[in-house]
């Protein structure tokens, strides 16, 4: 009998799922990838965003200037001081699909979420969810477990201020081994503050507030010393933008729609990039190459669109073509605004206009100088037979947009035959690739991008990642630095980070770069083996297995067998994201770690060497 004849397809095959079952069965449809919190687009941060968005929408409508957010190890609470959910509809708003106040465009003209799904997804994907609404001296409270109502509190009196409070604990059976990183939450909250000048957000007792909107965002993101001219800050009805040019490489954009951070851009960002080039060409009356105009730009743009259409439920890319269902095109709206506002600014600020022109001409010279070098470098990369010698590739890549496994696409960058050999034998060939370095990379601090093409290691590495022209063609979602846990390994890691921060900072800013955490110790007796990632875990293992247990300290990745390695790069992989502090710019970071020896840097090195020495002595190796 053929295999397909064995499949029974009748009425019993047809299932009708309720809203909770559907969300829990297909969570990726509602919140994107799940993850454990080590990446900034992991699902637990989307849950936080969905709840905060409702409070932001209240503020946008003119109700409530303060939002309080408290995040403990596992629990999240968001309290706003808006109007509060109408008391008779509290349960429906968080537990009845396609229910909400945002269908009435008179009440929420330009809201982030219009489909009434956000808080329902949070509810369904939480082991505990509580909603409280206070309106005019009365409070309504309801509690849920995985979307199921477990306690419907009676309406009672309250002396609290009007507003809504939502508390939830993400379900650990869905978000395995999850943890919140404060850095990601703070970055998310800062964006809300920049987009809502005058709003105060209190996060775990710390106040986030912006007076100048996107100008404040750019002031924090760009290094003032490397700016070629002061930040241009322009505002109009339903649009705000800020921009400058720096001495850094690449293009850096922060784009927003109705308060939503569209990390993948969309029609509004495409229109803005086009409008800047068009306006600059017309102002200087010269047909500059578009890449020269945009080279080294740092910009932020925020628009308000009525009933926006996003390309996914997580709203990371705008798909709308018009500002409203019956309105003007987004492209035309942004072109008209930038064409007039930026042109006026340049006419009124001749110093900025001169500085911008000099930056464009410099980019033009550099591009022409690099043309021949890049051609030769590309030829060398082909001759090196990259995909056979330096790179052991995987089958699924980040560019496979229709494949859900694209988010698992990972490349391990390691050094030495033994280390790369162990990872290669232990890896998942479906989604994990290995790039093998030959010795320590060049210290490229302070060098020009010319070195990327002249240095064989760097040339082959950026070809493997496919990041020469930005992140649009990035082949791996996670770029993992897999170096030894010794001084040489730390040095290689630092040199690689210098390379990425110097020439491809967007790769780090977008949260694609990680450090592989491998165990420092193996503690075992005849019955059990425990792998430990630090001294405290080793002591705990000794307490469990006995003081006579065998202790092995792994100095290098090559000492870990492929069988053991499989457990460290599989489902339980531990990755530490490379995070850029909000208050420190990339030039300052590179200067601190790779520049001349300052007293602060010397003290940092001495302290860390002391820690390494203590670990070595305590581990008796």
Phi, psi and omega in degrees: 000135180294152183300321184288343178282344181278347183276121179270124179233101179218196182303329181291344180280344184270125180238145173245116181266140172281173188299323181295313181299318183295316180295318182287331179283325181231061183298330181299334179293335187255327185231013180076212182286153184278287177072176182246008180100359181279347176243146188289345177257016177293156188302327183296330177283331175294322177299314179300315181299317182300322180286316180297323182306321179297321179290323178296318179300322177298316179298317180299328179278001176096018182236109176095122180249007181223137174231132179250128182235127178234124179234117174263199184302318184233340188258143178236134174229132178234124181234123175246173181234045176274213184279341185082147177294137175310127193301328181283351183240014183301310182294316180301321184292337181245358185219009177232115188299147180058040176233132178174174181269000188269000174284337177276096185294347175289328181275323183227077185298317185226063183275165177285308184245130183242353189262003174068027184253328190314297184290335176294321178295319178299315180299310184294332185259019180239140175288337177215133179216130179229134176239137178226132178233129179246124178218119172052050174084006178233151181229139176238128182233141175218143181237144185226160173226113184051041178087351181267127179294121180248341178205116179255099183288144177288153176299134181219170180280153180210144177261002180290161176288153177305150177147183183234142175233132175233133180234135179210156176234110181304145183283118183288346174283341177263313180256086188290132176055036185284157175206143177273131174263120182305326182299318179292319179295318180295320178298318178298317182289322177302319179300319177299319181294317180297323184277351182225069181307129181101341178282138175251126177244124179257111181247112181049041176089350181261135183268132176244122186208140178229137178260331188244019173057230185295338175295322176293321179302310182294325179297328179277329185275329184254145178280121184302324182293334181265356179291135179277341176201158181300155181300129174271120183240116185235136181227143176213184178291121179070015177208142174216139177214155175219143182203155171201172173242146182234189176264004181276167180270157174085181175245137184232117183233147172233113186240146186218147174227120180051037179087353180271129179283104180275085186296337179257013175074230182132198186297326182290320180289320177300319179294321180295314180299320178293318184294322179298314180298313182298316182294317180296316179300317182289325181293314182272355181054046178215139184275069178299149172294138183301323181294328179287324179293318185269348181302129178071014178284144170233121187213157175224139179222137177227133178232157175247119184239135178281126181052062182294149176246120179256159184276358175203165180297332182280357170058043180266351180215126181281132178250350182301143176258342182234160180287337175206163183309327180241024186257192181285163181288149177298319180300314180292320180299312183288321178299318180294316182294309181296319181302323180272310187292315180290321178298316178300317182299313183295325177293325182274344184232083186294328180296316178295321180297319179294318181295321178296317180297319178298320179296319180294316180294324177296316178298323179297314178299314182297321180296317181291323178294327184278342187305310181294320181296316180297321180298314179295320181296319179295323177294319179296321180298320178293318180294331181288354181052053188316311189287355177251327187262309184266329187240124171259101193278168176249179186266327181257133181237163182296337180280353178280079192299334182267001182257120181297337181284357182301329181290340178274352182299124188222140171238127176265124176258116185225172184232135176096148183292320184293316181294311181294328178294317179296315180294319181299318181288332185265345189289165171269109185294344179291318189228000184239125178249162180228128174246124185258121175277154174249097181076190182282137177292163177290141172283108186261012180301127177082357180271162179273169183294349176304326182293334180299324183267335181274336179269123186300315182299311181294320180299313180290326181293313182288335173289320179298320180280337183061054182241015183303320183249029180111190187265000183299328182251017180306128188271344183227134179290325182239121175256110190251124176274111183248086182243164181296154179270048176228184185298317179297319179296320178295323180294317178298318178301316181295321179293322178293318178297323177298318179300311182293316182292327182287316189247334182225059184298332180299329180298321179283315182300325182280001174079029182264350186255131182225163173246130179284125176264117177245154184295143175276330185228149167241120180245126184209154168234196185290340185256332189212149176236131179236130177261134187237137184261352176203180185295321181295321178293325178295316180296322177295322179294320178296324178295329181275318186265349180102150184296339182271005179296150180283132180244127175239129175258124179277114178275328182222159180295330181294342180278347180268124183292155178304322179298317179292320184299327180303328179283340184264343180240014178263222184298330182262024181303139178249115180239132176258115181292145175275112186252141176257118180300141180300327189269357182235130181273164182299314178304322180290322177297312182295320180295321181296312186274329188243356181275202181292154182289104175267163177304320180297318181291319179299319180295320178299314181296316181298315180299317182287327175293325179295320177297315179299319181295318179298318180297318180297317182290317180294330179277356178056048177236000000 
